[in-house]
Amino acid sequence: MVHHAFEAVRRRYERLLDGALQMRWAIVAAAVLVMLAAVPLYQNSRRELAPIEDQSHISLFMAASPDASLEATNKASLQVVKAITSFPKPSSCGR
């Protein structure tokens, strides 16, 4: 069963590869066009993928035991907040 699936994939790949090799200049031309189109897109992009400055945001996730009460969970989360807020604030880097 698995052999038949691999054989079908191999035959499909072989047909696609033969077709691509028969039109190799069209594929090269398309690749060159994509590369040339990427140049102005790169030059005109002014935003980075990640912000440069710190956004002063932190996300925490807690997992409580299934039998924990709401009061116990709230108490534990307040302890976490207290521990985090007790850290000294970092100096602003040259500002």
C-alpha positions as CSV (number, residue, x, y, z in Angstrom):
1,M,0.0,0.0,0.0
2,V,2.7,2.5,1.0
3,H,4.8,1.4,-2.0
4,H,2.0,2.3,-4.4
5,A,1.6,5.8,-2.8
6,F,5.3,6.5,-3.1
7,E,5.3,5.3,-6.7
8,A,2.4,7.6,-7.5
9,V,4.3,10.5,-5.9
10,R,7.4,9.6,-7.9
11,R,5.5,9.5,-11.2
12,R,3.9,12.8,-10.5
13,Y,7.2,14.4,-9.6
14,E,8.8,12.9,-12.8
15,R,6.0,14.5,-15.0
16,L,6.4,17.9,-13.3
17,L,10.2,17.8,-13.6
18,D,10.0,16.8,-17.3
19,G,7.6,19.7,-17.9
20,A,9.7,22.2,-16.0
21,L,12.8,21.1,-17.9
22,Q,11.0,21.6,-21.2
23,M,10.2,25.2,-20.3
24,R,13.3,26.1,-18.4
25,W,13.7,29.5,-20.0
26,A,10.2,30.5,-18.9
27,I,11.0,29.4,-15.4
28,V,14.3,31.3,-15.4
29,A,12.5,34.4,-16.7
30,A,9.8,34.1,-14.1
31,A,12.4,33.8,-11.3
32,V,14.3,36.9,-12.6
33,L,11.0,38.9,-12.7
34,V,10.2,37.9,-9.1
35,M,13.7,38.9,-8.0
36,L,13.4,42.2,-9.8
37,A,10.0,42.9,-8.3
38,A,11.4,42.2,-4.8
39,V,13.9,45.0,-5.1
40,P,11.4,47.9,-4.9
41,L,9.3,46.1,-2.3
42,Y,12.4,45.8,-0.1
43,Q,13.5,49.4,-0.7
44,N,10.0,50.8,0.0
45,S,9.4,48.9,3.2
46,R,10.0,51.1,6.1
47,R,8.8,48.9,8.9
48,E,10.7,46.2,10.6
49,L,9.1,42.9,11.5
50,A,9.9,43.5,15.2
51,P,9.7,46.8,17.0
52,I,12.9,48.4,17.9
53,E,11.8,49.8,21.2
54,D,10.5,47.9,24.2
55,Q,6.7,48.1,24.4
56,S,6.8,47.4,28.2
57,H,4.3,44.5,27.9
58,I,4.5,41.1,29.5
59,S,2.1,38.1,29.2
60,L,2.0,35.4,31.8
61,F,0.0,32.2,31.8
62,M,-0.7,30.3,35.0
63,A,-2.1,26.8,35.4
64,A,-3.9,26.0,38.6
65,S,-4.8,22.6,39.8
66,P,-8.3,21.4,38.9
67,D,-9.4,21.5,42.5
68,A,-8.1,25.0,43.3
69,S,-10.6,27.5,44.4
70,L,-11.0,30.9,42.8
71,E,-9.8,32.5,46.0
72,A,-6.6,30.4,46.1
73,T,-5.9,31.0,42.4
74,N,-6.4,34.8,42.9
75,K,-4.1,34.8,45.9
76,A,-1.4,32.9,43.9
77,S,-1.7,35.3,40.9
78,L,-1.4,38.3,43.2
79,Q,1.8,36.8,44.6
80,V,3.2,36.5,41.1
81,V,2.2,40.2,40.3
82,K,3.9,41.3,43.6
83,A,7.1,39.4,42.7
84,I,7.3,40.8,39.2
85,T,6.6,44.4,40.3
86,S,9.2,44.2,43.0
87,F,12.0,44.0,40.4
88,P,13.8,47.3,40.0
89,K,13.0,49.2,36.8
90,P,15.8,49.2,34.2
91,S,17.6,52.4,33.4
92,S,16.5,54.0,30.1
93,C,19.3,53.3,27.6
94,G,20.8,56.7,27.1
95,R,17.6,58.6,27.2
